[in-house]
Amino acid sequence: MKRRPGAAVWVVASIGIAFLGLPVLVLVSRAVGGGTLLTALSSPAVIDALVLSLLTTSVSLVIVAVLGLPLAFLLARARFPGQSLVETIVDLPIVLPPSVAGLALLLLLGRRGVFGEALAGAGVSIAFTTLAVVIAQVFVAMPFFVRSARAGLLAIDREVEDAARVDGASENGVLRWVSLPLAAPALAAGLVMSWARALGEFGATIMFAGSIAAITQTLPLLVYGEFQSGDLEASIAAAAVLILAAVIALLAVRGLHWSRALEVRAGA
């Protein structure tokens, strides 16, 4: 028999909810109530930053899927020497301060970085370009997809995959027609979380790509730039746009989890 939480638990939990929710609620209320949100949506600077954010996060999401899915499959299905080290490397961007991530990318791909001179000799410049924004987003966002995809693949009943092999399916066929469809909710949730993380990326981007209007200035950088220039209302409005996008992404993840839970119950 399940025990219901006591009154003390409800009180403390309510304080925690208020602590997490009130700052965001105040910011969005300020933007909506003051009319700055609608004004921001017609501002050329906000539109440029929003378009750049959507473009770069879309490209980074494709790269995350292309690079992350094989990595997640390897970690879920194989056992190899140094696996713990690989898993640590995958998780490291999650715990690294974003500014450290940006500095690391700059030392690797910047003009004076490890590969900087070779890239410059080939006529390629990465740092402080739109490409640098995409690279920074991929670096900080891919671990979220890999973790979610790996968990989804590990949750698959291996007997289902074995049955497909017995029926004559190749390994590629098992992956395409059995494993990936069964892990689809986890893959989708990982992609949404990766997109949300890429959309909110700030520290690595400003260190590696800078904040150049219409080139590298994404929405988070615009929020900081407007605040630094003293235009608090513009900063609040841009921040509200970011919050609304993040809320939509999180609701999408919740919807995917609920749909998966309903499928499991229906199958049972």
Buried (B, 14 or more C-beta within 10 A) or exposed (E): EEEEEEEEEEEEEEEEEEEEEEEBEEBBEBBBEEEBBEBBBEBEBBEBBBEBBBBBBEBBBEBBBEBBBEBBBBBBBEEEEEEEEBBEEBEEBEEBEBBBBBBBBBEBBBEEBEEBEEBBEEEEBBBBBBBBBBBBBBBBBBBBBBBBBBBBBBBBEEEEBEEBEEEEBEEEBBBEEBBBEBBEBBBBBBBBBBBBBBBBBBBBBBBBBBBEBEBBBBBBBBBBBBBEEEBEBBBBBBBBBBBBBBEEBEEBBEBBBEEBEEEEEEEE
